Amino acid sequence: MNKFAIAIILLILGCSSNEAKKNETNYTPKVKTSVTANLCGDYNSLNNKIRDGLIKKDEALKQVQTLLPQLKVYFYKNGGKDIAKSNWIFPIQGYNSKSIGGTNGSGYITTGYDYFDGNKHKGHPAQDIFIADRNQDCLSDVTKKPVNVLSMTGGIVIATETTWDTTSVLRGGKYIWIYDPSSNSFFYYAHNNKVLVHPCDIVKPGDTIATVGRSGLNAFKKRSPTHLHLMQLKLDDTNYPKPIDCYKDLILLKGM
């Protein structure tokens, strides 16, 4: 092999090596980074501490104020979009506002509620939406199948509880917290049978997030009809979550 041929081979190998390095530099993994995983895990952990009374209110608020802006950035960077209320979806598939308990939303009672009281909170600042389940097996009396819980809004899943048994004192049972930057609100879906989403999942209206269940300290008792417990907390200027009645929005929503 003459010197000219050797020079050509070395030139080709050099170009290939440079291109490989270039491709390696520009490659962005599509899996969650450790930073993302930590962000999602951090809020879920914080929520657990608040729920279980393991953190003081002022410290909990500081951590909420730190994490929420980061979650908001993550939401928009990963395809999350602002969605108008006119495009929200009724949160139980196959049902509508006629299934809301009480009279004209009378089940909503704020009486001393504070998010930072966790599992020991007072009041019932939520709407309960009941399904047809006379034998309380968490299956529809009509279809004999599980009933899907749908995300009412867009948002990012910030906390979940996926395990529960009848010895637990946890009032919400298997629950989901979703943060919707568009409405600047938390949405809490409780008493689920199966939770189908994970922290940092980004959802849009109509996405299936759970199935309706009977988990929770009082919800599993015979006297309690099978239902979804839905609560909205509006974040004020300090990112303090405060209850807001979503009944007027619910009665206007389309079903799926």
C-alpha positions in Angstrom: 0.0 0.0 0.0 1.5 3.3 -1.1 1.8 6.5 1.1 -1.1 8.2 -0.8 -3.5 5.3 0.0 -2.5 5.3 3.6 -3.2 9.1 3.8 -6.6 8.7 2.3 -7.5 5.9 4.9 -6.3 8.0 7.8 -8.4 11.0 6.6 -11.5 8.9 6.3 -11.0 7.4 9.8 -10.4 10.9 11.2 -13.7 12.2 9.7 -15.6 9.2 11.0 -14.2 9.7 14.5 -15.1 13.4 14.4 -18.6 12.7 13.3 -19.1 10.1 16.0 -18.0 12.7 18.6 -20.3 15.3 17.1 -23.3 12.9 17.2 -22.4 11.9 20.8 -22.3 15.6 21.8 -25.6 16.4 20.2 -27.5 13.4 21.5 -30.2 14.1 24.1 -31.6 11.1 25.9 -35.4 10.9 25.9 -35.6 9.2 29.3 -36.2 11.3 32.4 -33.0 12.8 33.7 -31.9 12.5 37.3 -32.8 16.1 37.8 -36.4 15.4 36.6 -36.7 12.3 38.7 -35.5 14.2 41.8 -38.0 17.1 41.1 -40.9 14.7 40.9 -39.8 12.6 43.8 -39.2 15.7 45.9 -42.7 17.0 45.6 -44.3 13.6 46.2 -42.1 13.2 49.3 -43.1 16.7 50.5 -46.7 15.9 50.0 -46.3 12.8 52.1 -44.7 14.7 54.9 -47.6 17.3 54.8 -50.1 14.5 54.7 -48.6 12.7 57.7 -47.9 15.8 59.8 -44.1 15.4 59.6 -43.2 18.9 58.6 -44.1 22.4 60.0 -46.4 24.5 57.9 -44.0 27.4 57.3 -41.3 25.0 56.1 -43.7 23.1 53.9 -44.9 26.4 52.3 -41.2 27.3 51.6 -40.6 24.0 49.8 -43.9 24.4 47.8 -42.7 27.9 46.8 -39.4 26.4 45.6 -40.7 23.4 43.8 -43.7 24.7 42.0 -41.9 27.1 39.6 -39.6 24.2 38.6 -42.6 22.0 38.0 -44.2 24.7 35.9 -41.0 25.0 33.7 -40.9 21.3 33.3 -44.6 21.2 32.3 -44.2 23.7 29.4 -40.8 22.3 28.3 -42.3 18.9 27.9 -45.4 19.6 25.8 -47.8 20.9 28.5 -50.2 23.6 27.2 -52.6 26.1 28.6 -56.2 24.8 28.1 -59.3 26.9 28.4 -62.1 25.9 30.7 -64.3 25.4 27.7 -62.2 22.4 26.8 -62.2 20.8 30.2 -63.8 17.3 30.5 -66.2 15.9 33.1 -64.0 13.7 35.4 -65.8 10.4 35.2 -66.3 8.7 31.9 -69.9 8.1 31.0 -71.3 10.4 33.7 -72.3 14.0 34.0 -73.1 16.7 36.6 -76.3 14.8 37.6 -74.1 12.4 39.5 -72.7 15.1 41.8 -73.8 14.6 45.4 -75.9 17.0 47.4 -78.1 19.7 46.0 -76.6 22.3 43.7 -73.1 21.5 45.1 -74.1 21.6 48.8 -71.5 18.9 49.6 -68.8 21.6 49.4 -67.9 22.7 53.0 -64.7 24.6 53.6 -65.0 24.9 57.4 -61.4 25.4 58.5 -59.7 23.5 55.7 -56.0 23.9 55.3 -53.9 21.9 52.8 -51.0 22.0 55.3 -53.1 20.1 57.9 -52.7 17.0 55.7 -54.6 13.9 56.7 -56.0 15.8 59.8 -57.7 18.5 57.8 -61.1 19.8 58.6 -64.1 20.4 56.3 -65.0 18.9 52.9 -64.1 21.5 50.3 -64.8 19.1 47.4 -67.5 17.6 45.2 -68.3 13.9 45.4 -69.4 12.3 42.2 -71.2 9.0 42.5 -71.3 6.0 40.1 -73.9 3.2 39.8 -72.4 0.5 42.0 -75.1 -1.0 44.2 -73.1 -4.1 45.3 -70.0 -1.9 45.9 -67.6 -4.0 43.9 -66.1 -0.9 42.1 -67.7 -2.0 38.8 -70.4 -0.3 36.9 -73.8 -1.8 37.4 -74.4 -1.2 33.7 -71.2 -2.3 32.0 -69.8 -4.6 34.7 -66.5 -2.9 34.1 -64.3 -0.4 36.1 -65.3 3.2 35.6 -62.6 5.5 34.4 -61.5 8.7 36.2 -60.5 11.3 33.7 -58.3 14.3 34.1 -60.6 17.3 34.1 -57.9 19.7 33.1 -54.4 19.6 31.7 -51.5 19.5 34.1 -48.6 17.6 35.6 -49.0 14.8 38.2 -47.2 15.9 41.3 -48.1 13.2 43.9 -49.9 9.9 44.1 -50.7 7.2 46.6 -51.1 3.8 44.9 -51.5 1.4 47.9 -54.1 1.3 50.6 -55.8 -1.3 52.8 -58.6 -1.2 55.3 -56.3 -0.9 58.3 -55.0 2.5 57.0 -56.3 5.7 58.6 -55.5 7.6 55.3 -58.7 9.5 54.4 -58.0 9.9 50.7 -57.1 6.3 50.1 -55.5 5.9 46.7 -55.2 9.5 45.4 -53.7 11.7 42.7 -52.6 15.4 42.9 -52.4 17.2 39.6 -50.9 20.8 39.2 -52.5 22.8 36.4 -50.3 25.9 35.7 -53.0 27.2 33.3 -55.6 27.7 36.1 -52.9 27.9 38.7 -54.6 25.2 40.7 -54.1 21.8 42.3 -56.7 19.1 41.5 -57.1 16.2 44.0 -58.7 13.0 42.9 -59.3 10.6 45.8 -60.8 7.2 46.8 -59.6 5.5 43.5 -59.5 1.8 43.0 -56.4 1.9 40.7 -54.1 4.8 40.0 -52.8 4.7 36.5 -50.5 7.7 36.4 -47.1 8.6 38.0 -45.5 11.8 39.3 -44.2 13.9 36.4 -46.7 12.5 33.9 -48.2 15.3 31.8 -51.9 15.0 31.2 -54.6 16.7 29.1 -58.4 16.8 29.6 -59.9 13.4 29.1 -56.8 11.3 29.8 -57.6 8.3 32.0 -55.8 8.7 35.3 -57.5 6.1 37.5 -60.6 4.0 38.1 -63.3 4.9 40.6 -63.0 3.1 43.9 -63.7 2.9 47.5 -60.3 3.4 49.1 -60.0 5.7 52.1 -60.9 5.7 55.8 -64.6 6.4 55.4 -65.1 5.8 51.7 -64.7 2.0 52.0 -67.4 1.7 54.7 -70.7 0.1 53.6 -72.6 3.4 54.3 -70.6 5.2 51.7 -71.7 4.9 48.0 -68.9 4.5 45.5 -67.6 7.9 44.4 -64.8 10.1 43.3 -63.8 12.9 45.7 -62.7 15.9 43.6 -61.1 19.0 45.1 -59.6 22.1 43.5 -57.1 24.3 45.4 -56.3 27.7 43.9 -52.8 29.0 44.5 -52.6 32.5 45.8 -49.8 35.1 45.1 -47.6 33.2 47.7 -48.4 29.8 46.2 -50.5 28.9 49.2 -53.1 26.3 48.0 -56.6 27.4 49.1 -59.9 25.7 48.3 -62.2 26.9 45.6 -65.6 25.4 44.6 -65.4 23.9 41.1 -69.2 23.0 41.1 -70.1 25.8 38.6 -67.4 24.5 36.2 -68.4 20.9 36.6 -72.0 21.5 35.6 -70.9 23.0 32.3 -68.4 20.3 31.3 -68.8 17.8 28.5 -68.6 14.1 29.1 -66.8 11.3 27.3 
